[in-house]
Amino acid sequence: MPTRRENGNADWTRRPLHTTLLALVVAVSVTALLWTALNGVEEPVVALVFCLFVAGGELARITLPGDREVAPVASAGAISYAFAVSLGEGALEHSAAQVVAVAAIGVLMGELPHVAVGRSPAVEDVARRLLTVMLLAWTFRPMAEELSLSGLSVTGAVLMLALVVAVWTVDSVLSALLRAERLRTRLWVTVRDEMRAQFAVGGVVGSSAVLIALACSVSGLLGLFVFSAPLLVSHVAFRRYAEIRRTYLETVRALSRVTEVGGYVENGHSRRVSRLSNAVACEMGFSEAELLSLEYAALMHDIGQLSLSEPIAGGATVLASPLEQRRIAELGSGIIRQTGVLDTVAETVRRQCEPVGGDGRAGAPPMASRIIKVANAFDDLVGSGGGDERRAAVVERLRMDAGTEYDPEVVGALTRVLTRT
């Protein structure tokens, strides 16, 4: 799946919501910093400790599957500072603006080392993290003086949890809107994906933030470090999960390049087919899980050519006979099934050469197979250096065979993707 940066994260003119979010967060952060500087910092030692805690969490940020960048420790630290009303026996009266200023400085400090070594952050994810803190701070801080949390008030805890759930819902919808805008896919699909993907992280961050805020009311700053231990354990688990998924995908990508290294297909063919399949599938409203399965299948759709004694001229399977295409697909499916964990991908690859109505035995092939068939044919006929005229001619050829060889809906989605890009 193309990453956010490959999709043009800096193309603001085509992404008005992205631009608006960044402008809003920057403006509010700068205003909060100026207001805090002019009015002074309440409890500067406490502010500094929370700022460093946020910076450390931001430094340890994680990129989860789906190109989602999260910083659970930083988010929990900033939210707990927004919720902190007392510290041991002493009340905390810092303003919402100071919360935003501390969070913004902490995030900036944590991101600077990443930027220095060339690991620029996903700016919209950073903006969303700050926006979450802003919403919670400006909602909760005006009520802070009326709440007595030193005795672990049930009312206060329930209020915190309710605000966390409400803001998490808003953030998930906002993330879905940004994802739909970036991928050009259907909003209801991205809302469902974001709710599912962020449920675990949101639950850990929200509950940890409330726990830390309540603990600080009893044990002071010691509570920040003692009760962040469960959060750190979850952070390690999230990081390990992300690394396993990333290693798995990189293994598939490396395997897909074997056909290119061996001279069976044109260099970059598998990656181009994968990117084009992904764009078409997004246009058609595929879910994130379906997109991942499609990416695996698209990357390995030609792996069956490794079993050929003589490579196909130019590696273009679309020019081979139907019998040869079926043989390549069957061989590729057999290779993939040997992994024991990619049966769905193997079935997608096996049926990629079938016409839109199927071969008469098992009905129509899966939609993923139909997408790969169109994307593969397009790239085989256009190649890596095809101009606009050649692209248009190939699309017209695919359109002529739509309804027999190629799915008309897929060809239509391909046309819209090519027109947009």
TORKOL-4160 file (C-alpha; in steps of 0.2 Angstrom, whole numbers, padded with zeros to 4 digits, m for minus):
421
<pt num="1" X="0000" Y="0000" Z="0000"/>
<pt num="2" X="0007" Y="0017" Z="m0004"/>
<pt num="3" X="0013" Y="0027" Z="0011"/>
<pt num="4" X="0006" Y="0044" Z="0016"/>
<pt num="5" X="0021" Y="0052" Z="0009"/>
<pt num="6" X="0021" Y="0043" Z="m0007"/>
<pt num="7" X="0003" Y="0049" Z="m0009"/>
<pt num="8" X="0009" Y="0067" Z="m0008"/>
<pt num="9" X="0007" Y="0073" Z="0010"/>
<pt num="10" X="0013" Y="0090" Z="0005"/>
<pt num="11" X="0000" Y="0093" Z="m0009"/>
<pt num="12" X="m0011" Y="0104" Z="0001"/>
<pt num="13" X="m0021" Y="0112" Z="m0013"/>
<pt num="14" X="m0029" Y="0095" Z="m0016"/>
<pt num="15" X="m0032" Y="0092" Z="0003"/>
<pt num="16" X="m0042" Y="0106" Z="0010"/>
<pt num="17" X="m0046" Y="0097" Z="0026"/>
<pt num="18" X="m0028" Y="0093" Z="0029"/>
<pt num="19" X="m0023" Y="0111" Z="0026"/>
<pt num="20" X="m0037" Y="0118" Z="0038"/>
<pt num="21" X="m0032" Y="0106" Z="0052"/>
<pt num="22" X="m0013" Y="0111" Z="0051"/>
<pt num="23" X="m0017" Y="0129" Z="0050"/>
<pt num="24" X="m0029" Y="0128" Z="0065"/>
<pt num="25" X="m0018" Y="0118" Z="0076"/>
<pt num="26" X="m0003" Y="0129" Z="0072"/>
<pt num="27" X="m0013" Y="0145" Z="0076"/>
<pt num="28" X="m0020" Y="0139" Z="0092"/>
<pt num="29" X="m0003" Y="0132" Z="0098"/>
<pt num="30" X="0006" Y="0149" Z="0094"/>
<pt num="31" X="m0008" Y="0159" Z="0103"/>
<pt num="32" X="m0007" Y="0147" Z="0118"/>
<pt num="33" X="0012" Y="0149" Z="0119"/>
<pt num="34" X="0011" Y="0168" Z="0118"/>
<pt num="35" X="m0003" Y="0169" Z="0131"/>
<pt num="36" X="0007" Y="0158" Z="0143"/>
<pt num="37" X="0023" Y="0168" Z="0140"/>
<pt num="38" X="0013" Y="0185" Z="0144"/>
<pt num="39" X="0004" Y="0178" Z="0159"/>
<pt num="40" X="0017" Y="0167" Z="0166"/>
<pt num="41" X="0018" Y="0149" Z="0170"/>
<pt num="42" X="0008" Y="0141" Z="0184"/>
<pt num="43" X="0018" Y="0128" Z="0194"/>
<pt num="44" X="0033" Y="0129" Z="0182"/>
<pt num="45" X="0041" Y="0113" Z="0189"/>
<pt num="46" X="0026" Y="0103" Z="0186"/>
<pt num="47" X="0024" Y="0110" Z="0169"/>
<pt num="48" X="0042" Y="0106" Z="0165"/>
<pt num="49" X="0040" Y="0088" Z="0171"/>
<pt num="50" X="0025" Y="0085" Z="0161"/>
<pt num="51" X="0033" Y="0093" Z="0146"/>
<pt num="52" X="0048" Y="0082" Z="0147"/>
<pt num="53" X="0037" Y="0067" Z="0149"/>
<pt num="54" X="0027" Y="0072" Z="0133"/>
<pt num="55" X="0044" Y="0074" Z="0124"/>
<pt num="56" X="0050" Y="0057" Z="0129"/>
<pt num="57" X="0034" Y="0049" Z="0123"/>
<pt num="58" X="0035" Y="0059" Z="0106"/>
<pt num="59" X="0053" Y="0053" Z="0104"/>
<pt num="60" X="0047" Y="0035" Z="0105"/>
<pt num="61" X="0032" Y="0037" Z="0093"/>
<pt num="62" X="0027" Y="0021" Z="0083"/>
<pt num="63" X="0020" Y="0019" Z="0066"/>
<pt num="64" X="0006" Y="0006" Z="0066"/>
<pt num="65" X="0000" Y="m0004" Z="0051"/>
<pt num="66" X="m0010" Y="0007" Z="0039"/>
<pt num="67" X="0003" Y="0021" Z="0041"/>
<pt num="68" X="m0004" Y="0027" Z="0057"/>
<pt num="69" X="0008" Y="0036" Z="0068"/>
<pt num="70" X="0004" Y="0036" Z="0086"/>
<pt num="71" X="0013" Y="0042" Z="0102"/>
<pt num="72" X="0004" Y="0033" Z="0117"/>
<pt num="73" X="0015" Y="0039" Z="0130"/>
<pt num="74" X="0015" Y="0057" Z="0124"/>
<pt num="75" X="m0004" Y="0058" Z="0122"/>
<pt num="76" X="m0007" Y="0050" Z="0139"/>
<pt num="77" X="0005" Y="0063" Z="0147"/>
<pt num="78" X="m0003" Y="0078" Z="0139"/>
<pt num="79" X="m0020" Y="0072" Z="0143"/>
<pt num="80" X="m0016" Y="0068" Z="0161"/>
<pt num="81" X="m0009" Y="0086" Z="0162"/>
<pt num="82" X="m0025" Y="0093" Z="0156"/>
<pt num="83" X="m0035" Y="0083" Z="0169"/>
<pt num="84" X="m0023" Y="0086" Z="0183"/>
<pt num="85" X="m0032" Y="0097" Z="0196"/>
<pt num="86" X="m0022" Y="0093" Z="0212"/>
<pt num="87" X="m0004" Y="0087" Z="0216"/>
<pt num="88" X="m0004" Y="0079" Z="0232"/>
<pt num="89" X="m0011" Y="0092" Z="0244"/>
<pt num="90" X="m0009" Y="0107" Z="0233"/>
<pt num="91" X="m0021" Y="0112" Z="0219"/>
<pt num="92" X="m0016" Y="0115" Z="0201"/>
<pt num="93" X="m0024" Y="0130" Z="0193"/>
<pt num="94" X="m0015" Y="0130" Z="0176"/>
<pt num="95" X="m0025" Y="0136" Z="0162"/>
<pt num="96" X="m0031" Y="0127" Z="0146"/>
<pt num="97" X="m0019" Y="0138" Z="0136"/>
<pt num="98" X="m0004" Y="0132" Z="0147"/>
<pt num="99" X="m0009" Y="0114" Z="0144"/>
<pt num="100" X="m0008" Y="0117" Z="0125"/>
<pt num="101" X="0008" Y="0126" Z="0127"/>
<pt num="102" X="0016" Y="0112" Z="0137"/>
<pt num="103" X="0010" Y="0099" Z="0125"/>
<pt num="104" X="0016" Y="0109" Z="0110"/>
<pt num="105" X="0033" Y="0112" Z="0117"/>
<pt num="106" X="0034" Y="0093" Z="0122"/>
<pt num="107" X="0029" Y="0087" Z="0105"/>
<pt num="108" X="0042" Y="0099" Z="0096"/>
<pt num="109" X="0056" Y="0093" Z="0108"/>
<pt num="110" X="0052" Y="0075" Z="0104"/>
<pt num="111" X="0051" Y="0077" Z="0086"/>
<pt num="112" X="0067" Y="0087" Z="0083"/>
<pt num="113" X="0079" Y="0072" Z="0085"/>
<pt num="114" X="0068" Y="0063" Z="0072"/>
<pt num="115" X="0069" Y="0077" Z="0060"/>
<pt num="116" X="0088" Y="0079" Z="0063"/>
<pt num="117" X="0090" Y="0061" Z="0056"/>
<pt num="118" X="0078" Y="0063" Z="0042"/>
<pt num="119" X="0063" Y="0054" Z="0050"/>
<pt num="120" X="0050" Y="0068" Z="0047"/>
<pt num="121" X="0034" Y="0065" Z="0056"/>
<pt num="122" X="0017" Y="0063" Z="0048"/>
<pt num="123" X="0011" Y="0081" Z="0051"/>
<pt num="124" X="m0008" Y="0077" Z="0051"/>
<pt num="125" X="m0005" Y="0064" Z="0065"/>
<pt num="126" X="0005" Y="0076" Z="0075"/>
<pt num="127" X="m0009" Y="0089" Z="0073"/>
<pt num="128" X="m0022" Y="0077" Z="0078"/>
<pt num="129" X="m0013" Y="0073" Z="0094"/>
<pt num="130" X="m0012" Y="0091" Z="0098"/>
<pt num="131" X="m0030" Y="0094" Z="0093"/>
<pt num="132" X="m0036" Y="0081" Z="0105"/>
<pt num="133" X="m0026" Y="0089" Z="0119"/>
<pt num="134" X="m0034" Y="0106" Z="0115"/>
<pt num="135" X="m0052" Y="0099" Z="0115"/>
<pt num="136" X="m0050" Y="0090" Z="0131"/>
<pt num="137" X="m0041" Y="0105" Z="0140"/>
<pt num="138" X="m0053" Y="0118" Z="0134"/>
<pt num="139" X="m0068" Y="0107" Z="0139"/>
<pt num="140" X="m0061" Y="0101" Z="0156"/>
<pt num="141" X="m0051" Y="0115" Z="0163"/>
<pt num="142" X="m0065" Y="0128" Z="0166"/>
<pt num="143" X="m0073" Y="0114" Z="0177"/>
<pt num="144" X="m0057" Y="0110" Z="0186"/>
<pt num="145" X="m0060" Y="0121" Z="0201"/>
<pt num="146" X="m0077" Y="0114" Z="0204"/>
<pt num="147" X="m0071" Y="0096" Z="0205"/>
<pt num="148" X="m0063" Y="0089" Z="0221"/>
<pt num="149" X="m0052" Y="0075" Z="0214"/>
<pt num="150" X="m0040" Y="0074" Z="0229"/>
<pt num="151" X="m0052" Y="0060" Z="0236"/>
<pt num="152" X="m0053" Y="0051" Z="0219"/>
<pt num="153" X="m0070" Y="0058" Z="0216"/>
<pt num="154" X="m0081" Y="0046" Z="0206"/>
<pt num="155" X="m0089" Y="0061" Z="0198"/>
<pt num="156" X="m0073" Y="0068" Z="0192"/>
<pt num="157" X="m0067" Y="0051" Z="0185"/>
<pt num="158" X="m0083" Y="0048" Z="0176"/>
<pt num="159" X="m0082" Y="0065" Z="0168"/>
<pt num="160" X="m0064" Y="0062" Z="0163"/>
<pt num="161" X="m0069" Y="0045" Z="0155"/>
<pt num="162" X="m0084" Y="0053" Z="0146"/>
<pt num="163" X="m0074" Y="0067" Z="0139"/>
<pt num="164" X="m0060" Y="0054" Z="0133"/>
<pt num="165" X="m0073" Y="0044" Z="0124"/>
<pt num="166" X="m0081" Y="0059" Z="0116"/>
<pt num="167" X="m0065" Y="0066" Z="0110"/>
<pt num="168" X="m0059" Y="0049" Z="0104"/>
<pt num="169" X="m0074" Y="0048" Z="0093"/>
<pt num="170" X="m0071" Y="0065" Z="0086"/>
<pt num="171" X="m0053" Y="0061" Z="0083"/>
<pt num="172" X="m0058" Y="0044" Z="0074"/>
<pt num="173" X="m0070" Y="0053" Z="0063"/>
<pt num="174" X="m0058" Y="0066" Z="0059"/>
<pt num="175" X="m0045" Y="0053" Z="0055"/>
<pt num="176" X="m0057" Y="0044" Z="0044"/>
<pt num="177" X="m0061" Y="0061" Z="0034"/>
<pt num="178" X="m0042" Y="0064" Z="0032"/>
<pt num="179" X="m0039" Y="0046" Z="0026"/>
<pt num="180" X="m0054" Y="0047" Z="0014"/>
<pt num="181" X="m0047" Y="0063" Z="0007"/>
<pt num="182" X="m0030" Y="0056" Z="0005"/>
<pt num="183" X="m0034" Y="0039" Z="m0002"/>
<pt num="184" X="m0050" Y="0046" Z="m0012"/>
<pt num="185" X="m0060" Y="0032" Z="m0005"/>
<pt num="186" X="m0077" Y="0031" Z="0003"/>
<pt num="187" X="m0080" Y="0039" Z="0020"/>
<pt num="188" X="m0091" Y="0025" Z="0028"/>
<pt num="189" X="m0077" Y="0013" Z="0025"/>
<pt num="190" X="m0063" Y="0024" Z="0033"/>
<pt num="191" X="m0074" Y="0028" Z="0048"/>
<pt num="192" X="m0076" Y="0009" Z="0051"/>
<pt num="193" X="m0058" Y="0006" Z="0048"/>
<pt num="194" X="m0052" Y="0020" Z="0060"/>
<pt num="195" X="m0064" Y="0015" Z="0074"/>
<pt num="196" X="m0057" Y="m0003" Z="0073"/>
<pt num="197" X="m0039" Y="0002" Z="0071"/>
<pt num="198" X="m0039" Y="0015" Z="0085"/>
<pt num="199" X="m0050" Y="0007" Z="0098"/>
<pt num="200" X="m0035" Y="m0002" Z="0107"/>
<pt num="201" X="m0023" Y="0013" Z="0106"/>
<pt num="202" X="m0037" Y="0025" Z="0111"/>
<pt num="203" X="m0043" Y="0014" Z="0126"/>
<pt num="204" X="m0025" Y="0012" Z="0133"/>
<pt num="205" X="m0021" Y="0031" Z="0131"/>
<pt num="206" X="m0037" Y="0037" Z="0138"/>
<pt num="207" X="m0038" Y="0025" Z="0153"/>
<pt num="208" X="m0019" Y="0028" Z="0157"/>
<pt num="209" X="m0022" Y="0047" Z="0156"/>
<pt num="210" X="m0036" Y="0046" Z="0169"/>
<pt num="211" X="m0027" Y="0035" Z="0180"/>
<pt num="212" X="m0011" Y="0046" Z="0180"/>
<pt num="213" X="m0022" Y="0061" Z="0184"/>
<pt num="214" X="m0030" Y="0053" Z="0198"/>
<pt num="215" X="m0014" Y="0046" Z="0205"/>
<pt num="216" X="m0006" Y="0063" Z="0204"/>
<pt num="217" X="m0020" Y="0069" Z="0215"/>
<pt num="218" X="m0014" Y="0057" Z="0229"/>
<pt num="219" X="0004" Y="0054" Z="0227"/>
<pt num="220" X="0010" Y="0070" Z="0218"/>
<pt num="221" X="0022" Y="0068" Z="0203"/>
<pt num="222" X="0027" Y="0051" Z="0209"/>
<pt num="223" X="0010" Y="0045" Z="0202"/>
<pt num="224" X="0015" Y="0051" Z="0184"/>
<pt num="225" X="0030" Y="0039" Z="0184"/>
<pt num="226" X="0022" Y="0024" Z="0194"/>
<pt num="227" X="0006" Y="0023" Z="0185"/>
<pt num="228" X="0013" Y="0025" Z="0168"/>
<pt num="229" X="0021" Y="0008" Z="0169"/>
<pt num="230" X="0006" Y="m0001" Z="0162"/>
<pt num="231" X="0006" Y="0012" Z="0148"/>
<pt num="232" X="0024" Y="0008" Z="0144"/>
<pt num="233" X="0021" Y="m0011" Z="0144"/>
<pt num="234" X="0007" Y="m0008" Z="0131"/>
<pt num="235" X="0019" Y="0004" Z="0121"/>
<pt num="236" X="0031" Y="m0010" Z="0120"/>
<pt num="237" X="0017" Y="m0022" Z="0114"/>
<pt num="238" X="0011" Y="m0010" Z="0101"/>
<pt num="239" X="0029" Y="m0007" Z="0094"/>
<pt num="240" X="0032" Y="m0026" Z="0093"/>
<pt num="241" X="0016" Y="m0029" Z="0084"/>
<pt num="242" X="0020" Y="m0015" Z="0072"/>
<pt num="243" X="0038" Y="m0022" Z="0069"/>
<pt num="244" X="0031" Y="m0039" Z="0065"/>
<pt num="245" X="0018" Y="m0033" Z="0053"/>
<pt num="246" X="0031" Y="m0022" Z="0044"/>
<pt num="247" X="0044" Y="m0036" Z="0043"/>
<pt num="248" X="0030" Y="m0047" Z="0036"/>
<pt num="249" X="0026" Y="m0035" Z="0022"/>
<pt num="250" X="0044" Y="m0031" Z="0018"/>
<pt num="251" X="0047" Y="m0050" Z="0016"/>
<pt num="252" X="0032" Y="m0051" Z="0004"/>
<pt num="253" X="0039" Y="m0036" Z="m0005"/>
<pt num="254" X="0057" Y="m0044" Z="m0006"/>
<pt num="255" X="0049" Y="m0060" Z="m0013"/>
<pt num="256" X="0040" Y="m0050" Z="m0026"/>
<pt num="257" X="0056" Y="m0043" Z="m0033"/>
<pt num="258" X="0063" Y="m0060" Z="m0036"/>
<pt num="259" X="0054" Y="m0061" Z="m0053"/>
<pt num="260" X="0062" Y="m0044" Z="m0058"/>
<pt num="261" X="0079" Y="m0049" Z="m0052"/>
<pt num="262" X="0078" Y="m0065" Z="m0062"/>
<pt num="263" X="0073" Y="m0056" Z="m0078"/>
<pt num="264" X="0055" Y="m0063" Z="m0079"/>
<pt num="265" X="0046" Y="m0046" Z="m0078"/>
<pt num="266" X="0050" Y="m0028" Z="m0081"/>
<pt num="267" X="0059" Y="m0019" Z="m0067"/>
<pt num="268" X="0046" Y="m0011" Z="m0055"/>
<pt num="269" X="0031" Y="m0020" Z="m0063"/>
<pt num="270" X="0025" Y="m0028" Z="m0047"/>
<pt num="271" X="0026" Y="m0012" Z="m0037"/>
<pt num="272" X="0017" Y="m0003" Z="m0051"/>
<pt num="273" X="0003" Y="m0016" Z="m0052"/>
<pt num="274" X="0002" Y="m0015" Z="m0033"/>
<pt num="275" X="0000" Y="0004" Z="m0032"/>
<pt num="276" X="m0012" Y="0004" Z="m0046"/>
<pt num="277" X="m0023" Y="m0010" Z="m0039"/>
<pt num="278" X="m0023" Y="m0001" Z="m0022"/>
<pt num="279" X="m0029" Y="0016" Z="m0030"/>
<pt num="280" X="m0043" Y="0006" Z="m0040"/>
<pt num="281" X="m0048" Y="m0003" Z="m0024"/>
<pt num="282" X="m0049" Y="0013" Z="m0014"/>
<pt num="283" X="m0059" Y="0021" Z="m0028"/>
<pt num="284" X="m0071" Y="0006" Z="m0026"/>
<pt num="285" X="m0072" Y="0007" Z="m0007"/>
<pt num="286" X="m0061" Y="m0008" Z="m0001"/>
<pt num="287" X="m0058" Y="m0009" Z="0018"/>
<pt num="288" X="m0041" Y="m0008" Z="0025"/>
<pt num="289" X="m0040" Y="m0027" Z="0028"/>
<pt num="290" X="m0045" Y="m0030" Z="0010"/>
<pt num="291" X="m0032" Y="m0018" Z="0004"/>
<pt num="292" X="m0018" Y="m0027" Z="0013"/>
<pt num="293" X="m0023" Y="m0043" Z="0006"/>
<pt num="294" X="m0024" Y="m0036" Z="m0011"/>
<pt num="295" X="m0007" Y="m0028" Z="m0009"/>
<pt num="296" X="0000" Y="m0045" Z="m0005"/>
<pt num="297" X="m0008" Y="m0053" Z="m0020"/>
<pt num="298" X="m0004" Y="m0039" Z="m0032"/>
<pt num="299" X="0015" Y="m0040" Z="m0027"/>
<pt num="300" X="0016" Y="m0058" Z="m0029"/>
<pt num="301" X="0004" Y="m0060" Z="m0044"/>
<pt num="302" X="0018" Y="m0065" Z="m0056"/>
<pt num="303" X="0028" Y="m0076" Z="m0044"/>
<pt num="304" X="0022" Y="m0091" Z="m0054"/>
<pt num="305" X="0034" Y="m0086" Z="m0068"/>
<pt num="306" X="0048" Y="m0092" Z="m0058"/>
<pt num="307" X="0043" Y="m0110" Z="m0062"/>
<pt num="308" X="0044" Y="m0107" Z="m0081"/>
<pt num="309" X="0059" Y="m0114" Z="m0090"/>
<pt num="310" X="0058" Y="m0099" Z="m0103"/>
<pt num="311" X="0053" Y="m0082" Z="m0097"/>
<pt num="312" X="0039" Y="m0074" Z="m0107"/>
<pt num="313" X="0045" Y="m0060" Z="m0119"/>
<pt num="314" X="0045" Y="m0044" Z="m0109"/>
<pt num="315" X="0037" Y="m0053" Z="m0094"/>
<pt num="316" X="0020" Y="m0047" Z="m0101"/>
<pt num="317" X="0007" Y="m0061" Z="m0096"/>
<pt num="318" X="m0007" Y="m0052" Z="m0104"/>
<pt num="319" X="0001" Y="m0057" Z="m0121"/>
<pt num="320" X="0003" Y="m0075" Z="m0117"/>
<pt num="321" X="m0010" Y="m0088" Z="m0121"/>
<pt num="322" X="m0025" Y="m0091" Z="m0109"/>
<pt num="323" X="m0018" Y="m0108" Z="m0105"/>
<pt num="324" X="m0001" Y="m0101" Z="m0101"/>
<pt num="325" X="m0009" Y="m0088" Z="m0090"/>
<pt num="326" X="m0019" Y="m0101" Z="m0081"/>
<pt num="327" X="m0003" Y="m0111" Z="m0078"/>
<pt num="328" X="0007" Y="m0096" Z="m0071"/>
<pt num="329" X="m0007" Y="m0092" Z="m0060"/>
<pt num="330" X="m0009" Y="m0110" Z="m0053"/>
<pt num="331" X="0010" Y="m0111" Z="m0050"/>
<pt num="332" X="0010" Y="m0094" Z="m0041"/>
<pt num="333" X="m0005" Y="m0099" Z="m0030"/>
<pt num="334" X="0004" Y="m0116" Z="m0026"/>
<pt num="335" X="0020" Y="m0106" Z="m0021"/>
<pt num="336" X="0010" Y="m0094" Z="m0010"/>
<pt num="337" X="0000" Y="m0108" Z="m0002"/>
<pt num="338" X="0016" Y="m0116" Z="0005"/>
<pt num="339" X="0017" Y="m0102" Z="0017"/>
<pt num="340" X="0002" Y="m0109" Z="0026"/>
<pt num="341" X="m0005" Y="m0092" Z="0031"/>
<pt num="342" X="m0010" Y="m0084" Z="0014"/>
<pt num="343" X="m0023" Y="m0095" Z="0008"/>
<pt num="344" X="m0035" Y="m0080" Z="0003"/>
<pt num="345" X="m0020" Y="m0072" Z="m0006"/>
<pt num="346" X="m0016" Y="m0088" Z="m0015"/>
<pt num="347" X="m0034" Y="m0089" Z="m0021"/>
<pt num="348" X="m0034" Y="m0072" Z="m0027"/>
<pt num="349" X="m0018" Y="m0075" Z="m0037"/>
<pt num="350" X="m0025" Y="m0092" Z="m0044"/>
<pt num="351" X="m0041" Y="m0083" Z="m0051"/>
<pt num="352" X="m0033" Y="m0067" Z="m0058"/>
<pt num="353" X="m0032" Y="m0074" Z="m0076"/>
<pt num="354" X="m0050" Y="m0079" Z="m0077"/>
<pt num="355" X="m0063" Y="m0068" Z="m0087"/>
<pt num="356" X="m0075" Y="m0057" Z="m0078"/>
<pt num="357" X="m0088" Y="m0071" Z="m0077"/>
<pt num="358" X="m0077" Y="m0084" Z="m0071"/>
<pt num="359" X="m0072" Y="m0101" Z="m0079"/>
<pt num="360" X="m0089" Y="m0109" Z="m0077"/>
<pt num="361" X="m0085" Y="m0119" Z="m0062"/>
<pt num="362" X="m0083" Y="m0108" Z="m0047"/>
<pt num="363" X="m0093" Y="m0093" Z="m0053"/>
<pt num="364" X="m0085" Y="m0075" Z="m0055"/>
<pt num="365" X="m0068" Y="m0073" Z="m0048"/>
<pt num="366" X="m0066" Y="m0062" Z="m0032"/>
<pt num="367" X="m0066" Y="m0043" Z="m0035"/>
<pt num="368" X="m0047" Y="m0043" Z="m0030"/>
<pt num="369" X="m0043" Y="m0055" Z="m0044"/>
<pt num="370" X="m0053" Y="m0044" Z="m0056"/>
<pt num="371" X="m0043" Y="m0028" Z="m0050"/>
<pt num="372" X="m0026" Y="m0036" Z="m0052"/>
<pt num="373" X="m0031" Y="m0043" Z="m0069"/>
<pt num="374" X="m0035" Y="m0025" Z="m0075"/>
<pt num="375" X="m0020" Y="m0017" Z="m0067"/>
<pt num="376" X="m0008" Y="m0030" Z="m0073"/>
<pt num="377" X="m0015" Y="m0029" Z="m0091"/>
<pt num="378" X="m0013" Y="m0010" Z="m0090"/>
<pt num="379" X="0005" Y="m0010" Z="m0084"/>
<pt num="380" X="0010" Y="m0024" Z="m0096"/>
<pt num="381" X="0003" Y="m0014" Z="m0111"/>
<pt num="382" X="0009" Y="0003" Z="m0105"/>
<pt num="383" X="0026" Y="m0001" Z="m0096"/>
<pt num="384" X="0036" Y="0011" Z="m0086"/>
<pt num="385" X="0038" Y="0024" Z="m0099"/>
<pt num="386" X="0021" Y="0025" Z="m0108"/>
<pt num="387" X="0015" Y="0043" Z="m0112"/>
<pt num="388" X="m0003" Y="0050" Z="m0111"/>
<pt num="389" X="m0007" Y="0044" Z="m0128"/>
<pt num="390" X="m0002" Y="0026" Z="m0125"/>
<pt num="391" X="m0011" Y="0026" Z="m0108"/>
<pt num="392" X="m0027" Y="0032" Z="m0117"/>
<pt num="393" X="m0026" Y="0019" Z="m0130"/>
<pt num="394" X="m0023" Y="0005" Z="m0117"/>
<pt num="395" X="m0038" Y="0011" Z="m0107"/>
<pt num="396" X="m0049" Y="0011" Z="m0123"/>
<pt num="397" X="m0043" Y="m0007" Z="m0127"/>
<pt num="398" X="m0048" Y="m0013" Z="m0109"/>
<pt num="399" X="m0064" Y="m0004" Z="m0111"/>
<pt num="400" X="m0068" Y="m0013" Z="m0127"/>
<pt num="401" X="m0065" Y="m0030" Z="m0118"/>
<pt num="402" X="m0075" Y="m0024" Z="m0103"/>
<pt num="403" X="m0089" Y="m0036" Z="m0099"/>
<pt num="404" X="m0080" Y="m0051" Z="m0106"/>
<pt num="405" X="m0062" Y="m0051" Z="m0101"/>
<pt num="406" X="m0062" Y="m0037" Z="m0089"/>
<pt num="407" X="m0074" Y="m0031" Z="m0076"/>
<pt num="408" X="m0083" Y="m0015" Z="m0082"/>
<pt num="409" X="m0084" Y="m0008" Z="m0064"/>
<pt num="410" X="m0065" Y="m0010" Z="m0062"/>
<pt num="411" X="m0061" Y="m0002" Z="m0079"/>
<pt num="412" X="m0072" Y="0012" Z="m0074"/>
<pt num="413" X="m0063" Y="0015" Z="m0058"/>
<pt num="414" X="m0046" Y="0013" Z="m0067"/>
<pt num="415" X="m0051" Y="0027" Z="m0079"/>
<pt num="416" X="m0056" Y="0039" Z="m0064"/>
<pt num="417" X="m0040" Y="0036" Z="m0055"/>
<pt num="418" X="m0030" Y="0039" Z="m0071"/>
<pt num="419" X="m0040" Y="0055" Z="m0075"/>
<pt num="420" X="m0037" Y="0061" Z="m0058"/>
<pt num="421" X="m0018" Y="0058" Z="m0058"/>
